[in-house]
Amino acid sequence: MMTGKFQEAATAYRKSIALDPSSAEALNNLGEALGEMKQYRPALEAFQKAVALDQKFLKARYNVGVTYDRLRQFKYAEFIYRILIRDFPDFALGYDSLAVSLSKSGRAREAVPFHEKAISLAPRDPSFYFNFSLTYLMLGDTKKAQEQQQKLRALDPAMAEHLATMIARRPR
C-alpha cells in the first residue's frame, strides 16, 4: 500500500484473509486497497465484513462512510457518520466527514456546526479548515471562507495558498 502497488496489496490481503477469515484488520486493509483502485463496491463489502467482525473497529466504520461518499450515496454516508459520532463523540474526523457529506449533498448550511465541532476537537488539523472554507464557498460566503483560509495559513501555508487560489476563482 505504501508504495502504491494496490493490486499487489489487495492480493496479499486476500491471502491473509484466506489464512484468517476473522481478521477485521485484513478485511479493512483489503477495502482500502480496493478503494484506491476505485473498486468501491467490493471495498464497501470488505469494510462491512470488517465491521461485522468488530463493531468497535473505528477505522473500518469510518471507511464505510468514506466509500458511500465516493459512491455519491450521501444519505448512506450521512447515516454512517451520524452513528460514528454518536458512538465516538470525540472522533473529530467523523464530524468533519459528516459536514463534507452534507455540503456535497447540497445541505451546506447544516454542515457548519459539524465543521465547528471537528475544529473544536482537533484545532491543529489543517484539512478541517480547508473543508470548512469550501462549505462557506458553497454558501456564497467568501468572507467567511477567507477567514478559514487565514486560520489554515498558520497550520499549512501550502494548503492555504491552494485554497486562496480556489477562493479567487469563485464568481463574486
NUKOLNU-735508 format. One line per field, with one value per atom (N, C-alpha, C, O): residue in one letter; x, y negated, z negated; atom name. Coordinates in steps of 0.2 Angstrom, whole numbers, padded with zeros to 4 digits, always signed. Layout:
BEGIN
rest <- A,...
x <- X,...
y <- Y,...
z <- Z,...
atom <- CA,...
END
This chain:
BEGIN
rest <- M,M,M,M,M,M,M,M,T,T,T,T,G,G,G,G,K,K,K,K,F,F,F,F,Q,Q,Q,Q,E,E,E,E,A,A,A,A,A,A,A,A,T,T,T,T,A,A,A,A,Y,Y,Y,Y,R,R,R,R,K,K,K,K,S,S,S,S,I,I,I,I,A,A,A,A,L,L,L,L,D,D,D,D,P,P,P,P,S,S,S,S,S,S,S,S,A,A,A,A,E,E,E,E,A,A,A,A,L,L,L,L,N,N,N,N,N,N,N,N,L,L,L,L,G,G,G,G,E,E,E,E,A,A,A,A,L,L,L,L,G,G,G,G,E,E,E,E,M,M,M,M,K,K,K,K,Q,Q,Q,Q,Y,Y,Y,Y,R,R,R,R,P,P,P,P,A,A,A,A,L,L,L,L,E,E,E,E,A,A,A,A,F,F,F,F,Q,Q,Q,Q,K,K,K,K,A,A,A,A,V,V,V,V,A,A,A,A,L,L,L,L,D,D,D,D,Q,Q,Q,Q,K,K,K,K,F,F,F,F,L,L,L,L,K,K,K,K,A,A,A,A,R,R,R,R,Y,Y,Y,Y,N,N,N,N,V,V,V,V,G,G,G,G,V,V,V,V,T,T,T,T,Y,Y,Y,Y,D,D,D,D,R,R,R,R,L,L,L,L,R,R,R,R,Q,Q,Q,Q,F,F,F,F,K,K,K,K,Y,Y,Y,Y,A,A,A,A,E,E,E,E,F,F,F,F,I,I,I,I,Y,Y,Y,Y,R,R,R,R,I,I,I,I,L,L,L,L,I,I,I,I,R,R,R,R,D,D,D,D,F,F,F,F,P,P,P,P,D,D,D,D,F,F,F,F,A,A,A,A,L,L,L,L,G,G,G,G,Y,Y,Y,Y,D,D,D,D,S,S,S,S,L,L,L,L,A,A,A,A,V,V,V,V,S,S,S,S,L,L,L,L,S,S,S,S,K,K,K,K,S,S,S,S,G,G,G,G,R,R,R,R,A,A,A,A,R,R,R,R,E,E,E,E,A,A,A,A,V,V,V,V,P,P,P,P,F,F,F,F,H,H,H,H,E,E,E,E,K,K,K,K,A,A,A,A,I,I,I,I,S,S,S,S,L,L,L,L,A,A,A,A,P,P,P,P,R,R,R,R,D,D,D,D,P,P,P,P,S,S,S,S,F,F,F,F,Y,Y,Y,Y,F,F,F,F,N,N,N,N,F,F,F,F,S,S,S,S,L,L,L,L,T,T,T,T,Y,Y,Y,Y,L,L,L,L,M,M,M,M,L,L,L,L,G,G,G,G,D,D,D,D,T,T,T,T,K,K,K,K,K,K,K,K,A,A,A,A,Q,Q,Q,Q,E,E,E,E,Q,Q,Q,Q,Q,Q,Q,Q,Q,Q,Q,Q,K,K,K,K,L,L,L,L,R,R,R,R,A,A,A,A,L,L,L,L,D,D,D,D,P,P,P,P,A,A,A,A,M,M,M,M,A,A,A,A,E,E,E,E,H,H,H,H,L,L,L,L,A,A,A,A,T,T,T,T,M,M,M,M,I,I,I,I,A,A,A,A,R,R,R,R,R,R,R,R,P,P,P,P,R,R,R,R
x <- +0004,+0000,+0004,+0003,+0010,+0014,+0017,+0019,+0019,+0022,+0017,+0019,+0011,+0006,+0004,+0001,+0007,+0005,-0001,-0001,-0007,-0013,-0015,-0018,-0014,-0016,-0013,-0015,-0006,-0002,-0004,-0004,-0006,-0008,-0014,-0015,-0019,-0025,-0024,-0028,-0020,-0019,-0016,-0018,-0011,-0008,-0014,-0014,-0018,-0023,-0028,-0030,-0030,-0034,-0031,-0034,-0024,-0021,-0021,-0022,-0020,-0021,-0028,-0028,-0033,-0040,-0041,-0045,-0038,-0039,-0036,-0039,-0030,-0027,-0031,-0032,-0034,-0038,-0044,-0044,-0049,-0055,-0058,-0063,-0056,-0059,-0055,-0056,-0050,-0046,-0049,-0049,-0052,-0056,-0050,-0052,-0044,-0039,-0037,-0037,-0037,-0035,-0041,-0040,-0047,-0053,-0053,-0054,-0051,-0051,-0046,-0047,-0040,-0034,-0036,-0034,-0039,-0041,-0046,-0045,-0051,-0055,-0052,-0054,-0047,-0043,-0039,-0039,-0036,-0033,-0038,-0036,-0044,-0049,-0051,-0052,-0052,-0054,-0049,-0051,-0043,-0038,-0038,-0036,-0040,-0041,-0048,-0050,-0052,-0059,-0064,-0068,-0062,-0067,-0071,-0070,-0076,-0079,-0084,-0085,-0088,-0092,-0089,-0091,-0084,-0080,-0077,-0076,-0074,-0071,-0076,-0075,-0082,-0088,-0089,-0090,-0090,-0091,-0086,-0087,-0079,-0074,-0074,-0074,-0076,-0077,-0082,-0082,-0088,-0094,-0092,-0095,-0089,-0087,-0082,-0083,-0078,-0073,-0077,-0076,-0082,-0086,-0091,-0092,-0093,-0097,-0093,-0095,-0086,-0082,-0080,-0079,-0080,-0078,-0081,-0079,-0087,-0091,-0087,-0089,-0082,-0078,-0072,-0068,-0071,-0066,-0067,-0070,-0065,-0067,-0065,-0069,-0059,-0056,-0061,-0062,-0063,-0067,-0074,-0077,-0077,-0083,-0083,-0087,-0077,-0076,-0076,-0078,-0072,-0071,-0077,-0078,-0082,-0089,-0092,-0094,-0092,-0094,-0091,-0094,-0084,-0080,-0082,-0082,-0083,-0084,-0091,-0092,-0096,-0103,-0102,-0105,-0098,-0097,-0094,-0096,-0089,-0086,-0091,-0090,-0096,-0101,-0106,-0111,-0105,-0110,-0117,-0122,-0117,-0123,-0122,-0121,-0124,-0123,-0127,-0125,-0133,-0138,-0135,-0135,-0132,-0129,-0123,-0122,-0119,-0113,-0115,-0112,-0120,-0123,-0125,-0123,-0128,-0131,-0125,-0125,-0120,-0114,-0110,-0109,-0109,-0106,-0110,-0107,-0116,-0120,-0120,-0119,-0120,-0119,-0112,-0111,-0107,-0100,-0099,-0096,-0102,-0101,-0105,-0104,-0111,-0115,-0111,-0110,-0108,-0104,-0097,-0094,-0094,-0087,-0088,-0085,-0090,-0091,-0085,-0086,-0079,-0073,-0069,-0064,-0073,-0069,-0070,-0075,-0066,-0066,-0067,-0071,-0064,-0064,-0071,-0074,-0075,-0082,-0086,-0090,-0085,-0089,-0087,-0092,-0081,-0079,-0081,-0084,-0081,-0084,-0091,-0093,-0095,-0102,-0103,-0107,-0099,-0100,-0099,-0103,-0093,-0092,-0097,-0099,-0100,-0105,-0111,-0115,-0113,-0119,-0118,-0123,-0112,-0111,-0111,-0115,-0109,-0109,-0116,-0118,-0120,-0127,-0132,-0138,-0129,-0132,-0135,-0140,-0133,-0135,-0129,-0128,-0126,-0120,-0122,-0118,-0128,-0129,-0130,-0127,-0132,-0132,-0125,-0124,-0120,-0114,-0110,-0105,-0111,-0107,-0106,-0100,-0111,-0110,-0105,-0102,-0106,-0101,-0094,-0090,-0093,-0086,-0084,-0078,-0088,-0086,-0084,-0079,-0088,-0086,-0080,-0076,-0079,-0072,-0067,-0062,-0067,-0061,-0060,-0055,-0066,-0065,-0062,-0058,-0063,-0060,-0052,-0048,-0051,-0044,-0042,-0042,-0041,-0039,-0033,-0032,-0029,-0022,-0023,-0018,-0029,-0030,-0031,-0037,-0026,-0027,-0033,-0037,-0034,-0040,-0047,-0051,-0047,-0054,-0055,-0061,-0050,-0051,-0052,-0056,-0049,-0049,-0057,-0060,-0059,-0066,-0071,-0076,-0070,-0075,-0075,-0080,-0069,-0069,-0073,-0077,-0072,-0076,-0084,-0088,-0086,-0093,-0095,-0100,-0091,-0093,-0093,-0098,-0089,-0089,-0096,-0099,-0098,-0104,-0110,-0115,-0109,-0115,-0114,-0118,-0109,-0108,-0105,-0105,-0102,-0099,-0092,-0088,-0089,-0082,-0078,-0073,-0081,-0078,-0076,-0071,-0081,-0080,-0075,-0071,-0076,-0071,-0064,-0059,-0063,-0056,-0054,-0048,-0059,-0057,-0054,-0049,-0057,-0055,-0048,-0044,-0047,-0041,-0035,-0030,-0037,-0032,-0030,-0024,-0034,-0033,-0029,-0024,-0030,-0027,-0019,-0015,-0018,-0011,-0006,-0001,-0009,-0004,-0002,+0003,-0007,-0005,-0002,+0002,-0004,-0001,-0002,-0006,+0004,+0004,+0003,-0001,+0005,+0004,-0003,-0006,-0006,-0013,-0017,-0022,-0015,-0019,-0018,-0023,-0012,-0011,-0016,-0019,-0016,-0021,-0028,-0031,-0030,-0037,-0038,-0043,-0033,-0033,-0035,-0039,-0031,-0032,-0040,-0043,-0042,-0049,-0054,-0059,-0053,-0057,-0057,-0062,-0051,-0050,-0054,-0056,-0055,-0058,-0066,-0069,-0068,-0075,-0079,-0076,-0084,-0088,-0090,-0093,-0090,-0092,-0099,-0102
y <- +0006,+0000,-0006,-0011,-0006,-0012,-0014,-0020,-0009,-0010,-0011,-0012,-0011,-0012,-0006,-0007,-0001,+0006,+0009,+0014,+0006,+0008,+0015,+0018,+0016,+0023,+0029,+0033,+0027,+0032,+0032,+0038,+0027,+0026,+0030,+0034,+0029,+0032,+0040,+0044,+0042,+0049,+0052,+0057,+0048,+0050,+0050,+0055,+0045,+0045,+0051,+0054,+0053,+0059,+0065,+0069,+0066,+0072,+0072,+0077,+0066,+0065,+0067,+0071,+0065,+0067,+0074,+0077,+0077,+0084,+0088,+0093,+0086,+0089,+0088,+0092,+0082,+0080,+0075,+0069,+0079,+0075,+0071,+0067,+0071,+0067,+0061,+0057,+0059,+0054,+0047,+0046,+0043,+0037,+0032,+0029,+0032,+0028,+0030,+0025,+0036,+0038,+0036,+0034,+0037,+0035,+0027,+0025,+0024,+0016,+0014,+0010,+0018,+0016,+0018,+0014,+0023,+0025,+0020,+0018,+0018,+0012,+0006,+0003,+0004,-0002,-0001,-0006,+0005,+0006,+0006,+0003,+0009,+0009,+0002,+0000,-0002,-0009,-0013,-0017,-0012,-0016,-0014,-0018,-0008,-0006,-0008,-0006,-0012,-0014,-0008,-0009,-0003,+0003,+0002,+0006,-0002,-0004,+0001,+0002,+0004,+0009,+0015,+0017,+0018,+0023,+0020,+0024,+0014,+0011,+0010,+0012,+0008,+0007,+0014,+0014,+0019,+0026,+0028,+0031,+0027,+0028,+0024,+0027,+0018,+0014,+0016,+0017,+0018,+0020,+0027,+0028,+0031,+0038,+0036,+0040,+0031,+0030,+0027,+0029,+0023,+0020,+0026,+0026,+0030,+0036,+0040,+0043,+0041,+0044,+0040,+0043,+0034,+0030,+0023,+0018,+0022,+0016,+0010,+0004,+0011,+0006,+0003,-0001,+0007,+0005,-0001,-0001,-0007,-0014,-0015,-0018,-0013,-0014,-0011,-0014,-0005,-0001,-0005,-0005,-0007,-0010,-0017,-0018,-0020,-0027,-0025,-0029,-0020,-0019,-0017,-0018,-0014,-0013,-0019,-0020,-0024,-0031,-0034,-0037,-0034,-0036,-0033,-0037,-0027,-0023,-0025,-0026,-0026,-0028,-0035,-0037,-0039,-0046,-0046,-0049,-0041,-0041,-0038,-0040,-0034,-0032,-0037,-0036,-0043,-0048,-0046,-0049,-0042,-0040,-0043,-0040,-0050,-0054,-0053,-0054,-0051,-0049,-0043,-0043,-0038,-0032,-0035,-0033,-0039,-0041,-0045,-0044,-0050,-0054,-0049,-0050,-0044,-0039,-0036,-0036,-0034,-0031,-0036,-0034,-0042,-0047,-0049,-0050,-0049,-0051,-0045,-0047,-0039,-0034,-0034,-0033,-0035,-0036,-0041,-0040,-0047,-0052,-0051,-0054,-0047,-0046,-0041,-0041,-0036,-0031,-0033,-0030,-0038,-0040,-0048,-0051,-0051,-0058,-0062,-0068,-0059,-0063,-0062,-0064,-0059,-0057,-0063,-0064,-0068,-0074,-0072,-0076,-0068,-0066,-0064,-0065,-0061,-0059,-0065,-0066,-0071,-0077,-0080,-0083,-0081,-0084,-0080,-0083,-0074,-0070,-0070,-0071,-0071,-0072,-0079,-0080,-0084,-0091,-0091,-0094,-0087,-0087,-0084,-0086,-0078,-0074,-0079,-0079,-0082,-0087,-0092,-0094,-0095,-0100,-0098,-0101,-0092,-0089,-0087,-0087,-0086,-0084,-0090,-0090,-0096,-0102,-0105,-0109,-0103,-0105,-0108,-0106,-0113,-0116,-0120,-0120,-0123,-0126,-0122,-0123,-0116,-0111,-0108,-0106,-0109,-0107,-0111,-0109,-0117,-0122,-0120,-0120,-0118,-0116,-0110,-0109,-0105,-0099,-0101,-0098,-0106,-0108,-0112,-0110,-0116,-0119,-0114,-0115,-0109,-0103,-0100,-0099,-0098,-0095,-0099,-0097,-0106,-0110,-0111,-0111,-0111,-0112,-0105,-0106,-0100,-0093,-0093,-0090,-0095,-0095,-0101,-0101,-0106,-0113,-0113,-0118,-0108,-0108,-0104,-0104,-0102,-0098,-0103,-0106,-0104,-0109,-0107,-0112,-0101,-0099,-0101,-0102,-0102,-0104,-0111,-0113,-0115,-0122,-0123,-0127,-0119,-0119,-0117,-0120,-0111,-0109,-0114,-0115,-0117,-0122,-0128,-0131,-0130,-0135,-0134,-0138,-0127,-0125,-0125,-0127,-0124,-0124,-0131,-0133,-0136,-0143,-0145,-0149,-0143,-0145,-0142,-0146,-0136,-0133,-0138,-0138,-0141,-0145,-0152,-0156,-0153,-0160,-0165,-0171,-0163,-0167,-0168,-0164,-0172,-0172,-0175,-0173,-0179,-0182,-0177,-0177,-0173,-0168,-0162,-0159,-0161,-0156,-0159,-0155,-0165,-0168,-0168,-0167,-0169,-0168,-0162,-0161,-0156,-0150,-0149,-0145,-0152,-0151,-0154,-0152,-0160,-0163,-0159,-0158,-0156,-0151,-0145,-0143,-0143,-0137,-0139,-0135,-0146,-0148,-0147,-0145,-0147,-0146,-0139,-0137,-0134,-0127,-0124,-0120,-0126,-0123,-0128,-0129,-0132,-0138,-0135,-0139,-0130,-0127,-0126,-0128,-0123,-0121,-0127,-0128,-0132,-0139,-0142,-0146,-0142,-0145,-0142,-0145,-0135,-0132,-0134,-0135,-0135,-0137,-0144,-0146,-0148,-0155,-0156,-0160,-0151,-0151,-0149,-0152,-0144,-0142,-0147,-0148,-0151,-0156,-0162,-0165,-0163,-0169,-0167,-0171,-0161,-0158,-0158,-0158,-0159,-0159,-0165,-0171,-0164,-0170,-0174,-0171,-0181,-0185,-0187,-0190
z <- +0000,+0000,+0000,+0004,-0004,-0005,+0002,+0003,+0006,+0012,+0018,+0024,+0017,+0022,+0026,+0031,+0024,+0028,+0025,+0021,+0027,+0024,+0026,+0022,+0032,+0034,+0030,+0028,+0030,+0026,+0018,+0015,+0016,+0009,+0008,+0003,+0013,+0012,+0012,+0009,+0017,+0017,+0010,+0008,+0007,+0001,-0004,-0009,-0005,-0010,-0009,-0014,-0002,-0001,-0004,-0007,-0003,-0005,-0013,-0016,-0016,-0023,-0026,-0031,-0022,-0024,-0023,-0027,-0018,-0017,-0023,-0025,-0026,-0032,-0038,-0042,-0039,-0045,-0043,-0043,-0041,-0039,-0044,-0043,-0051,-0056,-0057,-0062,-0053,-0053,-0051,-0045,-0055,-0053,-0050,-0046,-0053,-0050,-0043,-0039,-0041,-0035,-0030,-0024,-0032,-0028,-0027,-0021,-0032,-0031,-0026,-0022,-0027,-0023,-0015,-0011,-0014,-0008,-0005,+0001,-0009,-0007,-0005,+0000,-0009,-0007,+0000,+0004,+0001,+0007,+0013,+0018,+0012,+0017,+0018,+0024,+0013,+0014,+0018,+0022,+0016,+0020,+0028,+0032,+0029,+0036,+0039,+0045,+0035,+0037,+0038,+0041,+0034,+0034,+0028,+0023,+0028,+0022,+0019,+0013,+0024,+0021,+0018,+0012,+0021,+0017,+0010,+0005,+0011,+0005,-0001,-0006,+0001,-0004,-0007,-0013,-0003,-0006,-0011,-0016,-0009,-0014,-0020,-0026,-0020,-0026,-0030,-0036,-0027,-0030,-0034,-0040,-0031,-0034,-0040,-0045,-0039,-0045,-0051,-0056,-0049,-0055,-0058,-0064,-0054,-0057,-0061,-0066,-0060,-0064,-0071,-0076,-0070,-0076,-0075,-0072,-0079,-0079,-0082,-0080,-0086,-0088,-0084,-0086,-0078,-0074,-0070,-0065,-0073,-0071,-0064,-0060,-0062,-0055,-0050,-0045,-0051,-0046,-0046,-0040,-0051,-0051,-0048,-0044,-0049,-0045,-0038,-0034,-0036,-0029,-0025,-0019,-0029,-0026,-0024,-0018,-0028,-0026,-0020,-0016,-0021,-0015,-0008,-0003,-0009,-0002,+0000,+0006,-0004,-0002,+0001,+0006,-0002,+0000,+0007,+0012,+0008,+0015,+0020,+0026,+0018,+0022,+0023,+0027,+0020,+0021,+0018,+0020,+0013,+0009,+0002,-0003,+0003,-0003,-0009,-0014,-0008,-0013,-0017,-0023,-0014,-0017,-0021,-0027,-0018,-0021,-0027,-0033,-0027,-0032,-0038,-0044,-0036,-0041,-0045,-0051,-0041,-0045,-0049,-0055,-0047,-0051,-0057,-0062,-0056,-0062,-0068,-0073,-0065,-0070,-0073,-0079,-0069,-0072,-0077,-0082,-0076,-0081,-0087,-0092,-0086,-0092,-0096,-0102,-0093,-0097,-0099,-0104,-0095,-0096,-0096,-0092,-0102,-0101,-0101,-0100,-0102,-0102,-0095,-0094,-0090,-0084,-0079,-0076,-0079,-0075,-0068,-0065,-0065,-0058,-0056,-0051,-0061,-0060,-0058,-0054,-0063,-0062,-0055,-0052,-0054,-0048,-0041,-0037,-0042,-0036,-0035,-0029,-0041,-0040,-0037,-0033,-0039,-0036,-0029,-0025,-0027,-0020,-0016,-0010,-0018,-0015,-0014,-0009,-0020,-0020,-0014,-0011,-0014,-0009,-0002,+0002,-0001,+0006,+0008,+0014,+0003,+0005,+0005,+0006,+0005,+0006,-0001,-0001,-0006,-0013,-0017,-0023,-0014,-0017,-0023,-0028,-0024,-0030,-0036,-0041,-0035,-0040,-0042,-0048,-0038,-0039,-0044,-0047,-0044,-0048,-0055,-0057,-0059,-0066,-0066,-0071,-0061,-0062,-0060,-0063,-0056,-0055,-0061,-0063,-0064,-0070,-0076,-0079,-0076,-0081,-0080,-0084,-0073,-0071,-0073,-0076,-0072,-0073,-0081,-0083,-0085,-0092,-0095,-0100,-0092,-0094,-0092,-0096,-0086,-0083,-0080,-0074,-0084,-0081,-0077,-0073,-0077,-0073,-0066,-0063,-0065,-0058,-0053,-0052,-0048,-0043,-0038,-0035,-0037,-0032,-0035,-0030,-0041,-0044,-0042,-0040,-0042,-0040,-0032,-0030,-0029,-0021,-0020,-0016,-0022,-0021,-0023,-0020,-0029,-0031,-0026,-0025,-0024,-0019,-0013,-0010,-0010,-0005,-0006,-0001,-0012,-0014,-0013,-0010,-0016,-0015,-0008,-0006,-0004,+0003,+0006,+0010,+0004,+0007,+0005,+0008,-0001,-0004,-0001,-0002,+0003,+0006,+0001,+0003,-0004,-0009,-0009,-0012,-0004,-0003,-0009,-0010,-0012,-0018,-0023,-0026,-0025,-0030,-0027,-0031,-0021,-0018,-0018,-0020,-0017,-0018,-0025,-0027,-0030,-0037,-0039,-0042,-0036,-0037,-0034,-0036,-0028,-0024,-0028,-0028,-0032,-0036,-0042,-0044,-0045,-0050,-0048,-0051,-0042,-0039,-0037,-0038,-0036,-0034,-0040,-0038,-0046,-0051,-0052,-0055,-0050,-0050,-0044,-0045,-0038,-0032,-0027,-0023,-0026,-0021,-0014,-0010,-0012,-0005,-0004,+0001,-0009,-0008,-0008,-0004,-0012,-0012,-0006,-0003,-0002,+0004,+0009,+0014,+0009,+0014,+0013,+0018,+0007,+0005,+0007,+0010,+0007,+0009,+0016,+0019,+0020,+0027,+0029,+0033,+0025,+0026,+0025,+0028,+0019,+0017,+0023,+0024,+0025,+0030,+0037,+0040,+0038,+0044,+0044,+0049,+0038,+0037,+0039,+0038,+0043,+0045,+0039,+0034,+0039,+0034,+0035,+0030
atom <- N,CA,C,O,N,CA,C,O,N,CA,C,O,N,CA,C,O,N,CA,C,O,N,CA,C,O,N,CA,C,O,N,CA,C,O,N,CA,C,O,N,CA,C,O,N,CA,C,O,N,CA,C,O,N,CA,C,O,N,CA,C,O,N,CA,C,O,N,CA,C,O,N,CA,C,O,N,CA,C,O,N,CA,C,O,N,CA,C,O,N,CA,C,O,N,CA,C,O,N,CA,C,O,N,CA,C,O,N,CA,C,O,N,CA,C,O,N,CA,C,O,N,CA,C,O,N,CA,C,O,N,CA,C,O,N,CA,C,O,N,CA,C,O,N,CA,C,O,N,CA,C,O,N,CA,C,O,N,CA,C,O,N,CA,C,O,N,CA,C,O,N,CA,C,O,N,CA,C,O,N,CA,C,O,N,CA,C,O,N,CA,C,O,N,CA,C,O,N,CA,C,O,N,CA,C,O,N,CA,C,O,N,CA,C,O,N,CA,C,O,N,CA,C,O,N,CA,C,O,N,CA,C,O,N,CA,C,O,N,CA,C,O,N,CA,C,O,N,CA,C,O,N,CA,C,O,N,CA,C,O,N,CA,C,O,N,CA,C,O,N,CA,C,O,N,CA,C,O,N,CA,C,O,N,CA,C,O,N,CA,C,O,N,CA,C,O,N,CA,C,O,N,CA,C,O,N,CA,C,O,N,CA,C,O,N,CA,C,O,N,CA,C,O,N,CA,C,O,N,CA,C,O,N,CA,C,O,N,CA,C,O,N,CA,C,O,N,CA,C,O,N,CA,C,O,N,CA,C,O,N,CA,C,O,N,CA,C,O,N,CA,C,O,N,CA,C,O,N,CA,C,O,N,CA,C,O,N,CA,C,O,N,CA,C,O,N,CA,C,O,N,CA,C,O,N,CA,C,O,N,CA,C,O,N,CA,C,O,N,CA,C,O,N,CA,C,O,N,CA,C,O,N,CA,C,O,N,CA,C,O,N,CA,C,O,N,CA,C,O,N,CA,C,O,N,CA,C,O,N,CA,C,O,N,CA,C,O,N,CA,C,O,N,CA,C,O,N,CA,C,O,N,CA,C,O,N,CA,C,O,N,CA,C,O,N,CA,C,O,N,CA,C,O,N,CA,C,O,N,CA,C,O,N,CA,C,O,N,CA,C,O,N,CA,C,O,N,CA,C,O,N,CA,C,O,N,CA,C,O,N,CA,C,O,N,CA,C,O,N,CA,C,O,N,CA,C,O,N,CA,C,O,N,CA,C,O,N,CA,C,O,N,CA,C,O,N,CA,C,O,N,CA,C,O,N,CA,C,O,N,CA,C,O,N,CA,C,O,N,CA,C,O,N,CA,C,O,N,CA,C,O,N,CA,C,O,N,CA,C,O,N,CA,C,O,N,CA,C,O,N,CA,C,O,N,CA,C,O,N,CA,C,O,N,CA,C,O,N,CA,C,O,N,CA,C,O,N,CA,C,O,N,CA,C,O,N,CA,C,O,N,CA,C,O,N,CA,C,O,N,CA,C,O,N,CA,C,O,N,CA,C,O,N,CA,C,O,N,CA,C,O,N,CA,C,O,N,CA,C,O,N,CA,C,O,N,CA,C,O,N,CA,C,O,N,CA,C,O,N,CA,C,O,N,CA,C,O,N,CA,C,O,N,CA,C,O,N,CA,C,O,N,CA,C,O,N,CA,C,O,N,CA,C,O,N,CA,C,O,N,CA,C,O
END
